[in-house]
Amino acid sequence: MTVEVVKLLTALQLERADVAYHVFSAGNSSNLNVTFNVTNEAIANLPWDVWSDVFHGGQEFQTHMDNFR
């Protein structure tokens, strides 16, 4: 798995956590814009040739996702 894929997956996991925090604690929604910008930047920096790692996620993909539970 490439560094770009790991960065994207990490950004998505952090985004999910930030959204959940905001929903359940009535946090500051302006913080979410920063989070979304980080995710969008990670998506924009993902090379086309590694998109299959994201969409077809193999064992490395699953392991990375599991580490955030």
PDB file of N, CA, C and O in Angstrom:
ATOM      1  N   MET A   1       0.856  -1.165   0.000  1.00  0.00           N
ATOM      2  CA  MET A   1       0.000   0.000   0.000  1.00  0.00           C
ATOM      3  C   MET A   1       0.906   1.232   0.000  1.00  0.00           C
ATOM      4  O   MET A   1       1.890   1.291   0.737  1.00  0.00           O
ATOM      5  N   THR A   2       0.562   2.205  -0.828  1.00  0.00           N
ATOM      6  CA  THR A   2       1.408   3.391  -0.957  1.00  0.00           C
ATOM      7  C   THR A   2       1.165   4.376   0.180  1.00  0.00           C
ATOM      8  O   THR A   2       0.160   4.304   0.886  1.00  0.00           O
ATOM      9  N   VAL A   3       2.095   5.282   0.335  1.00  0.00           N
ATOM     10  CA  VAL A   3       1.981   6.321   1.355  1.00  0.00           C
ATOM     11  C   VAL A   3       0.727   7.153   1.121  1.00  0.00           C
ATOM     12  O   VAL A   3       0.036   7.523   2.070  1.00  0.00           O
ATOM     13  N   GLU A   4       0.433   7.447  -0.148  1.00  0.00           N
ATOM     14  CA  GLU A   4      -0.747   8.259  -0.459  1.00  0.00           C
ATOM     15  C   GLU A   4      -2.033   7.574  -0.016  1.00  0.00           C
ATOM     16  O   GLU A   4      -2.951   8.228   0.478  1.00  0.00           O
ATOM     17  N   VAL A   5      -2.098   6.267  -0.193  1.00  0.00           N
ATOM     18  CA  VAL A   5      -3.292   5.520   0.223  1.00  0.00           C
ATOM     19  C   VAL A   5      -3.421   5.547   1.741  1.00  0.00           C
ATOM     20  O   VAL A   5      -4.514   5.749   2.270  1.00  0.00           O
ATOM     21  N   VAL A   6      -2.324   5.347   2.432  1.00  0.00           N
ATOM     22  CA  VAL A   6      -2.357   5.383   3.897  1.00  0.00           C
ATOM     23  C   VAL A   6      -2.793   6.759   4.385  1.00  0.00           C
ATOM     24  O   VAL A   6      -3.585   6.864   5.322  1.00  0.00           O
ATOM     25  N   LYS A   7      -2.282   7.809   3.756  1.00  0.00           N
ATOM     26  CA  LYS A   7      -2.685   9.167   4.140  1.00  0.00           C
ATOM     27  C   LYS A   7      -4.177   9.377   3.914  1.00  0.00           C
ATOM     28  O   LYS A   7      -4.853   9.980   4.748  1.00  0.00           O
ATOM     29  N   LEU A   8      -4.689   8.887   2.796  1.00  0.00           N
ATOM     30  CA  LEU A   8      -6.113   9.032   2.517  1.00  0.00           C
ATOM     31  C   LEU A   8      -6.937   8.262   3.534  1.00  0.00           C
ATOM     32  O   LEU A   8      -7.906   8.797   4.073  1.00  0.00           O
ATOM     33  N   LEU A   9      -6.577   7.034   3.802  1.00  0.00           N
ATOM     34  CA  LEU A   9      -7.331   6.230   4.761  1.00  0.00           C
ATOM     35  C   LEU A   9      -7.296   6.850   6.152  1.00  0.00           C
ATOM     36  O   LEU A   9      -8.298   6.847   6.867  1.00  0.00           O
ATOM     37  N   THR A  10      -6.153   7.373   6.525  1.00  0.00           N
ATOM     38  CA  THR A  10      -6.037   8.035   7.819  1.00  0.00           C
ATOM     39  C   THR A  10      -6.929   9.265   7.869  1.00  0.00           C
ATOM     40  O   THR A  10      -7.629   9.483   8.858  1.00  0.00           O
ATOM     41  N   ALA A  11      -6.911  10.067   6.817  1.00  0.00           N
ATOM     42  CA  ALA A  11      -7.756  11.260   6.761  1.00  0.00           C
ATOM     43  C   ALA A  11      -9.227  10.892   6.846  1.00  0.00           C
ATOM     44  O   ALA A  11      -9.995  11.568   7.531  1.00  0.00           O
ATOM     45  N   LEU A  12      -9.630   9.827   6.160  1.00  0.00           N
ATOM     46  CA  LEU A  12     -11.028   9.404   6.200  1.00  0.00           C
ATOM     47  C   LEU A  12     -11.427   8.934   7.593  1.00  0.00           C
ATOM     48  O   LEU A  12     -12.531   9.229   8.053  1.00  0.00           O
ATOM     49  N   GLN A  13     -10.553   8.216   8.259  1.00  0.00           N
ATOM     50  CA  GLN A  13     -10.858   7.751   9.613  1.00  0.00           C
ATOM     51  C   GLN A  13     -10.953   8.930  10.581  1.00  0.00           C
ATOM     52  O   GLN A  13     -11.847   8.965  11.426  1.00  0.00           O
ATOM     53  N   LEU A  14     -10.049   9.885  10.466  1.00  0.00           N
ATOM     54  CA  LEU A  14     -10.097  11.057  11.334  1.00  0.00           C
ATOM     55  C   LEU A  14     -11.335  11.896  11.047  1.00  0.00           C
ATOM     56  O   LEU A  14     -11.942  12.452  11.962  1.00  0.00           O
ATOM     57  N   GLU A  15     -11.707  11.983   9.769  1.00  0.00           N
ATOM     58  CA  GLU A  15     -12.916  12.711   9.403  1.00  0.00           C
ATOM     59  C   GLU A  15     -14.133  12.054  10.038  1.00  0.00           C
ATOM     60  O   GLU A  15     -14.998  12.739  10.585  1.00  0.00           O
ATOM     61  N   ARG A  16     -14.200  10.747   9.967  1.00  0.00           N
ATOM     62  CA  ARG A  16     -15.329  10.025  10.556  1.00  0.00           C
ATOM     63  C   ARG A  16     -15.411  10.296  12.060  1.00  0.00           C
ATOM     64  O   ARG A  16     -16.496  10.513  12.599  1.00  0.00           O
ATOM     65  N   ALA A  17     -14.267  10.283  12.726  1.00  0.00           N
ATOM     66  CA  ALA A  17     -14.245  10.540  14.167  1.00  0.00           C
ATOM     67  C   ALA A  17     -14.668  11.971  14.481  1.00  0.00           C
ATOM     68  O   ALA A  17     -15.426  12.198  15.424  1.00  0.00           O
ATOM     69  N   ASP A  18     -14.191  12.933  13.707  1.00  0.00           N
ATOM     70  CA  ASP A  18     -14.552  14.332  13.940  1.00  0.00           C
ATOM     71  C   ASP A  18     -16.035  14.576  13.720  1.00  0.00           C
ATOM     72  O   ASP A  18     -16.664  15.305  14.487  1.00  0.00           O
ATOM     73  N   VAL A  19     -16.597  13.976  12.684  1.00  0.00           N
ATOM     74  CA  VAL A  19     -18.029  14.139  12.414  1.00  0.00           C
ATOM     75  C   VAL A  19     -18.835  13.528  13.557  1.00  0.00           C
ATOM     76  O   VAL A  19     -19.799  14.133  14.027  1.00  0.00           O
ATOM     77  N   ALA A  20     -18.452  12.348  14.001  1.00  0.00           N
ATOM     78  CA  ALA A  20     -19.164  11.702  15.107  1.00  0.00           C
ATOM     79  C   ALA A  20     -19.086  12.560  16.367  1.00  0.00           C
ATOM     80  O   ALA A  20     -20.083  12.723  17.071  1.00  0.00           O
ATOM     81  N   TYR A  21     -17.916  13.105  16.650  1.00  0.00           N
ATOM     82  CA  TYR A  21     -17.760  13.966  17.819  1.00  0.00           C
ATOM     83  C   TYR A  21     -18.683  15.177  17.714  1.00  0.00           C
ATOM     84  O   TYR A  21     -19.352  15.542  18.681  1.00  0.00           O
ATOM     85  N   HIS A  22     -18.714  15.790  16.545  1.00  0.00           N
ATOM     86  CA  HIS A  22     -19.555  16.971  16.348  1.00  0.00           C
ATOM     87  C   HIS A  22     -21.031  16.633  16.525  1.00  0.00           C
ATOM     88  O   HIS A  22     -21.766  17.375  17.176  1.00  0.00           O
ATOM     89  N   VAL A  23     -21.461  15.524  15.952  1.00  0.00           N
ATOM     90  CA  VAL A  23     -22.872  15.134  16.019  1.00  0.00           C
ATOM     91  C   VAL A  23     -23.297  14.867  17.458  1.00  0.00           C
ATOM     92  O   VAL A  23     -24.371  15.295  17.881  1.00  0.00           O
ATOM     93  N   PHE A  24     -22.468  14.169  18.202  1.00  0.00           N
ATOM     94  CA  PHE A  24     -22.867  13.748  19.541  1.00  0.00           C
ATOM     95  C   PHE A  24     -22.538  14.744  20.641  1.00  0.00           C
ATOM     96  O   PHE A  24     -23.021  14.595  21.764  1.00  0.00           O
ATOM     97  N   SER A  25     -21.736  15.745  20.351  1.00  0.00           N
ATOM     98  CA  SER A  25     -21.374  16.695  21.400  1.00  0.00           C
ATOM     99  C   SER A  25     -21.715  18.137  21.053  1.00  0.00           C
ATOM    100  O   SER A  25     -21.409  19.051  21.818  1.00  0.00           O
ATOM    101  N   ALA A  26     -22.349  18.342  19.900  1.00  0.00           N
ATOM    102  CA  ALA A  26     -22.667  19.702  19.445  1.00  0.00           C
ATOM    103  C   ALA A  26     -21.404  20.559  19.432  1.00  0.00           C
ATOM    104  O   ALA A  26     -21.405  21.702  19.889  1.00  0.00           O
ATOM    105  N   GLY A  27     -20.339  19.988  18.904  1.00  0.00           N
ATOM    106  CA  GLY A  27     -19.063  20.702  18.822  1.00  0.00           C
ATOM    107  C   GLY A  27     -19.107  21.816  17.789  1.00  0.00           C
ATOM    108  O   GLY A  27     -20.138  22.059  17.163  1.00  0.00           O
ATOM    109  N   ASN A  28     -17.996  22.479  17.620  1.00  0.00           N
ATOM    110  CA  ASN A  28     -17.875  23.595  16.698  1.00  0.00           C
ATOM    111  C   ASN A  28     -17.787  23.072  15.263  1.00  0.00           C
ATOM    112  O   ASN A  28     -16.824  22.395  14.903  1.00  0.00           O
ATOM    113  N   SER A  29     -18.787  23.383  14.454  1.00  0.00           N
ATOM    114  CA  SER A  29     -18.820  22.857  13.088  1.00  0.00           C
ATOM    115  C   SER A  29     -17.729  23.451  12.202  1.00  0.00           C
ATOM    116  O   SER A  29     -17.398  22.861  11.173  1.00  0.00           O
ATOM    117  N   SER A  30     -17.165  24.592  12.564  1.00  0.00           N
ATOM    118  CA  SER A  30     -16.093  25.161  11.742  1.00  0.00           C
ATOM    119  C   SER A  30     -14.865  24.251  11.754  1.00  0.00           C
ATOM    120  O   SER A  30     -14.083  24.252  10.803  1.00  0.00           O
ATOM    121  N   ASN A  31     -14.695  23.480  12.819  1.00  0.00           N
ATOM    122  CA  ASN A  31     -13.582  22.529  12.867  1.00  0.00           C
ATOM    123  C   ASN A  31     -13.738  21.459  11.801  1.00  0.00           C
ATOM    124  O   ASN A  31     -12.744  20.926  11.308  1.00  0.00           O
ATOM    125  N   LEU A  32     -14.976  21.139  11.438  1.00  0.00           N
ATOM    126  CA  LEU A  32     -15.202  20.114  10.425  1.00  0.00           C
ATOM    127  C   LEU A  32     -14.687  20.562   9.066  1.00  0.00           C
ATOM    128  O   LEU A  32     -14.221  19.733   8.284  1.00  0.00           O
ATOM    129  N   ASN A  33     -14.760  21.846   8.770  1.00  0.00           N
ATOM    130  CA  ASN A  33     -14.262  22.338   7.488  1.00  0.00           C
ATOM    131  C   ASN A  33     -12.767  22.062   7.339  1.00  0.00           C
ATOM    132  O   ASN A  33     -12.306  21.707   6.254  1.00  0.00           O
ATOM    133  N   VAL A  34     -12.022  22.224   8.410  1.00  0.00           N
ATOM    134  CA  VAL A  34     -10.591  21.923   8.380  1.00  0.00           C
ATOM    135  C   VAL A  34     -10.390  20.441   8.100  1.00  0.00           C
ATOM    136  O   VAL A  34      -9.544  20.063   7.290  1.00  0.00           O
ATOM    137  N   THR A  35     -11.171  19.606   8.773  1.00  0.00           N
ATOM    138  CA  THR A  35     -11.074  18.158   8.578  1.00  0.00           C
ATOM    139  C   THR A  35     -11.396  17.784   7.148  1.00  0.00           C
ATOM    140  O   THR A  35     -10.675  16.993   6.539  1.00  0.00           O
ATOM    141  N   PHE A  36     -12.470  18.340   6.597  1.00  0.00           N
ATOM    142  CA  PHE A  36     -12.854  18.028   5.222  1.00  0.00           C
ATOM    143  C   PHE A  36     -11.773  18.481   4.242  1.00  0.00           C
ATOM    144  O   PHE A  36     -11.517  17.808   3.243  1.00  0.00           O
ATOM    145  N   ASN A  37     -11.142  19.613   4.523  1.00  0.00           N
ATOM    146  CA  ASN A  37     -10.068  20.092   3.649  1.00  0.00           C
ATOM    147  C   ASN A  37      -8.888  19.128   3.647  1.00  0.00           C
ATOM    148  O   ASN A  37      -8.276  18.900   2.604  1.00  0.00           O
ATOM    149  N   VAL A  38      -8.567  18.561   4.801  1.00  0.00           N
ATOM    150  CA  VAL A  38      -7.472  17.587   4.884  1.00  0.00           C
ATOM    151  C   VAL A  38      -7.811  16.359   4.046  1.00  0.00           C
ATOM    152  O   VAL A  38      -6.967  15.850   3.309  1.00  0.00           O
ATOM    153  N   THR A  39      -9.055  15.886   4.165  1.00  0.00           N
ATOM    154  CA  THR A  39      -9.477  14.719   3.390  1.00  0.00           C
ATOM    155  C   THR A  39      -9.448  15.022   1.898  1.00  0.00           C
ATOM    156  O   THR A  39      -8.964  14.213   1.107  1.00  0.00           O
ATOM    157  N   ASN A  40      -9.958  16.170   1.517  1.00  0.00           N
ATOM    158  CA  ASN A  40      -9.965  16.543   0.101  1.00  0.00           C
ATOM    159  C   ASN A  40      -8.549  16.645  -0.456  1.00  0.00           C
ATOM    160  O   ASN A  40      -8.298  16.265  -1.600  1.00  0.00           O
ATOM    161  N   GLU A  41      -7.632  17.157   0.348  1.00  0.00           N
ATOM    162  CA  GLU A  41      -6.238  17.247  -0.093  1.00  0.00           C
ATOM    163  C   GLU A  41      -5.642  15.847  -0.268  1.00  0.00           C
ATOM    164  O   GLU A  41      -4.903  15.598  -1.220  1.00  0.00           O
ATOM    165  N   ALA A  42      -5.964  14.940   0.651  1.00  0.00           N
ATOM    166  CA  ALA A  42      -5.462  13.565   0.539  1.00  0.00           C
ATOM    167  C   ALA A  42      -6.005  12.894  -0.715  1.00  0.00           C
ATOM    168  O   ALA A  42      -5.289  12.149  -1.383  1.00  0.00           O
ATOM    169  N   ILE A  43      -7.267  13.156  -1.034  1.00  0.00           N
ATOM    170  CA  ILE A  43      -7.866  12.596  -2.252  1.00  0.00           C
ATOM    171  C   ILE A  43      -7.194  13.191  -3.484  1.00  0.00           C
ATOM    172  O   ILE A  43      -6.864  12.471  -4.427  1.00  0.00           O
ATOM    173  N   ALA A  44      -6.995  14.499  -3.475  1.00  0.00           N
ATOM    174  CA  ALA A  44      -6.386  15.172  -4.622  1.00  0.00           C
ATOM    175  C   ALA A  44      -4.957  14.693  -4.871  1.00  0.00           C
ATOM    176  O   ALA A  44      -4.501  14.675  -6.014  1.00  0.00           O
ATOM    177  N   ASN A  45      -4.253  14.309  -3.819  1.00  0.00           N
ATOM    178  CA  ASN A  45      -2.859  13.880  -3.955  1.00  0.00           C
ATOM    179  C   ASN A  45      -2.706  12.396  -4.250  1.00  0.00           C
ATOM    180  O   ASN A  45      -1.586  11.904  -4.386  1.00  0.00           O
ATOM    181  N   LEU A  46      -3.815  11.682  -4.349  1.00  0.00           N
ATOM    182  CA  LEU A  46      -3.741  10.241  -4.591  1.00  0.00           C
ATOM    183  C   LEU A  46      -3.515   9.979  -6.076  1.00  0.00           C
ATOM    184  O   LEU A  46      -4.352  10.352  -6.898  1.00  0.00           O
ATOM    185  N   PRO A  47      -2.402   9.346  -6.436  1.00  0.00           N
ATOM    186  CA  PRO A  47      -2.133   9.050  -7.848  1.00  0.00           C
ATOM    187  C   PRO A  47      -3.178   8.100  -8.427  1.00  0.00           C
ATOM    188  O   PRO A  47      -3.693   7.233  -7.721  1.00  0.00           O
ATOM    189  N   TRP A  48      -3.487   8.261  -9.694  1.00  0.00           N
ATOM    190  CA  TRP A  48      -4.505   7.431 -10.338  1.00  0.00           C
ATOM    191  C   TRP A  48      -4.177   5.949 -10.271  1.00  0.00           C
ATOM    192  O   TRP A  48      -5.077   5.116 -10.162  1.00  0.00           O
ATOM    193  N   ASP A  49      -2.890   5.613 -10.334  1.00  0.00           N
ATOM    194  CA  ASP A  49      -2.530   4.193 -10.388  1.00  0.00           C
ATOM    195  C   ASP A  49      -2.698   3.459  -9.063  1.00  0.00           C
ATOM    196  O   ASP A  49      -2.539   2.239  -9.021  1.00  0.00           O
ATOM    197  N   VAL A  50      -3.013   4.164  -7.986  1.00  0.00           N
ATOM    198  CA  VAL A  50      -3.217   3.474  -6.713  1.00  0.00           C
ATOM    199  C   VAL A  50      -4.672   3.464  -6.260  1.00  0.00           C
ATOM    200  O   VAL A  50      -4.975   3.007  -5.159  1.00  0.00           O
ATOM    201  N   TRP A  51      -5.573   3.966  -7.103  1.00  0.00           N
ATOM    202  CA  TRP A  51      -6.991   3.951  -6.736  1.00  0.00           C
ATOM    203  C   TRP A  51      -7.509   2.536  -6.516  1.00  0.00           C
ATOM    204  O   TRP A  51      -8.428   2.328  -5.723  1.00  0.00           O
ATOM    205  N   SER A  52      -6.931   1.565  -7.209  1.00  0.00           N
ATOM    206  CA  SER A  52      -7.395   0.190  -7.031  1.00  0.00           C
ATOM    207  C   SER A  52      -7.147  -0.293  -5.605  1.00  0.00           C
ATOM    208  O   SER A  52      -7.904  -1.121  -5.099  1.00  0.00           O
ATOM    209  N   ASP A  53      -6.095   0.212  -4.946  1.00  0.00           N
ATOM    210  CA  ASP A  53      -5.857  -0.142  -3.544  1.00  0.00           C
ATOM    211  C   ASP A  53      -7.003   0.323  -2.659  1.00  0.00           C
ATOM    212  O   ASP A  53      -7.363  -0.342  -1.687  1.00  0.00           O
ATOM    213  N   VAL A  54      -7.568   1.463  -3.002  1.00  0.00           N
ATOM    214  CA  VAL A  54      -8.660   2.010  -2.203  1.00  0.00           C
ATOM    215  C   VAL A  54      -9.952   1.242  -2.467  1.00  0.00           C
ATOM    216  O   VAL A  54     -10.657   0.871  -1.529  1.00  0.00           O
ATOM    217  N   PHE A  55     -10.261   1.004  -3.738  1.00  0.00           N
ATOM    218  CA  PHE A  55     -11.549   0.408  -4.075  1.00  0.00           C
ATOM    219  C   PHE A  55     -11.596  -1.104  -3.949  1.00  0.00           C
ATOM    220  O   PHE A  55     -12.661  -1.679  -3.729  1.00  0.00           O
ATOM    221  N   HIS A  56     -10.439  -1.752  -4.089  1.00  0.00           N
ATOM    222  CA  HIS A  56     -10.418  -3.212  -4.019  1.00  0.00           C
ATOM    223  C   HIS A  56      -9.742  -3.700  -2.756  1.00  0.00           C
ATOM    224  O   HIS A  56      -9.466  -4.892  -2.616  1.00  0.00           O
ATOM    225  N   GLY A  57      -9.473  -2.791  -1.837  1.00  0.00           N
ATOM    226  CA  GLY A  57      -8.740  -3.051  -0.608  1.00  0.00           C
ATOM    227  C   GLY A  57      -8.405  -4.489  -0.274  1.00  0.00           C
ATOM    228  O   GLY A  57      -9.288  -5.323  -0.072  1.00  0.00           O
ATOM    229  N   GLY A  58      -7.146  -4.754  -0.221  1.00  0.00           N
ATOM    230  CA  GLY A  58      -6.674  -6.074   0.158  1.00  0.00           C
ATOM    231  C   GLY A  58      -6.452  -6.156   1.655  1.00  0.00           C
ATOM    232  O   GLY A  58      -7.038  -5.390   2.420  1.00  0.00           O
ATOM    233  N   GLN A  59      -5.617  -7.073   2.067  1.00  0.00           N
ATOM    234  CA  GLN A  59      -5.364  -7.287   3.491  1.00  0.00           C
ATOM    235  C   GLN A  59      -4.735  -6.064   4.152  1.00  0.00           C
ATOM    236  O   GLN A  59      -5.089  -5.727   5.282  1.00  0.00           O
ATOM    237  N   GLU A  60      -3.812  -5.397   3.467  1.00  0.00           N
ATOM    238  CA  GLU A  60      -3.194  -4.202   4.052  1.00  0.00           C
ATOM    239  C   GLU A  60      -4.234  -3.122   4.309  1.00  0.00           C
ATOM    240  O   GLU A  60      -4.216  -2.462   5.348  1.00  0.00           O
ATOM    241  N   PHE A  61      -5.136  -2.949   3.360  1.00  0.00           N
ATOM    242  CA  PHE A  61      -6.221  -1.974   3.499  1.00  0.00           C
ATOM    243  C   PHE A  61      -7.053  -2.314   4.727  1.00  0.00           C
ATOM    244  O   PHE A  61      -7.326  -1.443   5.552  1.00  0.00           O
ATOM    245  N   GLN A  62      -7.456  -3.569   4.853  1.00  0.00           N
ATOM    246  CA  GLN A  62      -8.304  -3.988   5.967  1.00  0.00           C
ATOM    247  C   GLN A  62      -7.581  -3.822   7.302  1.00  0.00           C
ATOM    248  O   GLN A  62      -8.180  -3.389   8.287  1.00  0.00           O
ATOM    249  N   THR A  63      -6.311  -4.163   7.332  1.00  0.00           N
ATOM    250  CA  THR A  63      -5.527  -4.013   8.556  1.00  0.00           C
ATOM    251  C   THR A  63      -5.461  -2.552   8.972  1.00  0.00           C
ATOM    252  O   THR A  63      -5.610  -2.231  10.151  1.00  0.00           O
ATOM    253  N   HIS A  64      -5.238  -1.672   8.012  1.00  0.00           N
ATOM    254  CA  HIS A  64      -5.175  -0.242   8.311  1.00  0.00           C
ATOM    255  C   HIS A  64      -6.505   0.241   8.880  1.00  0.00           C
ATOM    256  O   HIS A  64      -6.525   0.989   9.857  1.00  0.00           O
ATOM    257  N   MET A  65      -7.607  -0.179   8.281  1.00  0.00           N
ATOM    258  CA  MET A  65      -8.923   0.235   8.759  1.00  0.00           C
ATOM    259  C   MET A  65      -9.183  -0.324  10.158  1.00  0.00           C
ATOM    260  O   MET A  65      -9.733   0.373  11.011  1.00  0.00           O
ATOM    261  N   ASP A  66      -8.797  -1.564  10.394  1.00  0.00           N
ATOM    262  CA  ASP A  66      -9.023  -2.198  11.695  1.00  0.00           C
ATOM    263  C   ASP A  66      -8.259  -1.505  12.811  1.00  0.00           C
ATOM    264  O   ASP A  66      -8.708  -1.501  13.957  1.00  0.00           O
ATOM    265  N   ASN A  67      -7.117  -0.921  12.496  1.00  0.00           N
ATOM    266  CA  ASN A  67      -6.309  -0.260  13.519  1.00  0.00           C
ATOM    267  C   ASN A  67      -6.978   0.979  14.089  1.00  0.00           C
ATOM    268  O   ASN A  67      -6.541   1.490  15.120  1.00  0.00           O
ATOM    269  N   PHE A  68      -8.021   1.472  13.448  1.00  0.00           N
ATOM    270  CA  PHE A  68      -8.700   2.669  13.929  1.00  0.00           C
ATOM    271  C   PHE A  68      -9.945   2.357  14.742  1.00  0.00           C
ATOM    272  O   PHE A  68     -10.649   3.275  15.163  1.00  0.00           O
ATOM    273  N   ARG A  69     -10.224   1.109  14.966  1.00  0.00           N
ATOM    274  CA  ARG A  69     -11.430   0.767  15.748  1.00  0.00           C
ATOM    275  C   ARG A  69     -11.207   0.992  17.208  1.00  0.00           C
ATOM    276  O   ARG A  69     -12.109   0.758  18.014  1.00  0.00           O
TER     277      ARG A  69
END
